Amino acid sequence: EIVMTQTPLSSPVTLGQPASISCRSSKSLVHSDGNTYLSWLHQRPGQPPRLLIYKISNRFSGVPDRFSGSGAGTDFTLKISRVEPEDVGVYYCAQTTQFGITFGQGTRLEIK
Amino acid sequence: EVQLSESGGDLVQPGGSLRLSCVASGFPFSSSEMTWIRQAPGKGLEWVSSTTSSGGGRWHAGSVEGRFTISRDNSKNTLYLQMNSLRAEDTAVYYCARYDHLSGRIFDIWGQGTKVTVSS
């Protein structure tokens, strides 16, 4: 099983300021087809998760461009350029390169 | 409207059984791979089971292997999760989600979830 480790686990941020979350996998997420199947999801309180970013850096439909993803191999980062009130909640990275699919433990973003 | 709607969650005693259902609408269910993901109270996300569009391929997490079975009825646009020999650690909100293999192996559509509580 690939273990996904996120840091920090909690991130207090000021509205309008940037935020960054890291995700590290216990083995490379590069698939034999050349793609890296690393996604980021956001879960607001009381809501199901929703997809933000897939294949490291591709924004899903409707996701604002203040969200960006980067990284390679085993180290990945989600950045929010300017945090807005609706960005609060928990962010998860997920690997779908290898079955069983695994998620990071989650990073709680809260407003200072 | 694209939608997934889960049902079947309940309070059940340890060792009991439950069947969850997930009805899909607004997208081609019969050509979609589907997945169950759960979230224990106050915890993170855990992949449980996945199935191919035909139902011929099924995968289960080690924690539920031999106890849970994923299945589907494409004529009813419905995904199922048969849960047997339930344990306290199976207590969670269970989400169904579409797994889009071709677009990047992504979970792009989620239901609202159904709550399962295993307790005596």
Chai-1 contact restraints between the chains, C-beta under 6 A:
chainA,res_idxA,chainB,res_idxB,connection_type,confidence,min_distance_angstrom,max_distance_angstrom,comment,restraint_id
A,Y37,B,R105,contact,1.0,0.0,6.0,A-B,restraint_1
A,S39,B,I106,contact,1.0,0.0,6.0,A-B,restraint_2
A,P48,B,Y95,contact,1.0,0.0,6.0,A-B,restraint_3
A,P48,B,W110,contact,1.0,0.0,6.0,A-B,restraint_4
A,P48,B,Q112,contact,1.0,0.0,6.0,A-B,restraint_5
A,P48,B,G113,contact,1.0,0.0,6.0,A-B,restraint_6
A,L51,B,I106,contact,1.0,0.0,6.0,A-B,restraint_7
A,L51,B,D108,contact,1.0,0.0,6.0,A-B,restraint_8
A,Y54,B,G104,contact,1.0,0.0,6.0,A-B,restraint_9
A,Y54,B,I106,contact,1.0,0.0,6.0,A-B,restraint_10
A,K55,B,G104,contact,1.0,0.0,6.0,A-B,restraint_11
A,Y92,B,L45,contact,1.0,0.0,6.0,A-B,restraint_12
A,T96,B,R105,contact,1.0,0.0,6.0,A-B,restraint_13
A,F99,B,W59,contact,1.0,0.0,6.0,A-B,restraint_14
A,G100,B,W47,contact,1.0,0.0,6.0,A-B,restraint_15
A,G100,B,A61,contact,1.0,0.0,6.0,A-B,restraint_16
A,I101,B,W47,contact,1.0,0.0,6.0,A-B,restraint_17
A,F103,B,G44,contact,1.0,0.0,6.0,A-B,restraint_18
A,F103,B,L45,contact,1.0,0.0,6.0,A-B,restraint_19
A,Q105,B,G44,contact,1.0,0.0,6.0,A-B,restraint_20
A,G106,B,G44,contact,1.0,0.0,6.0,A-B,restraint_21
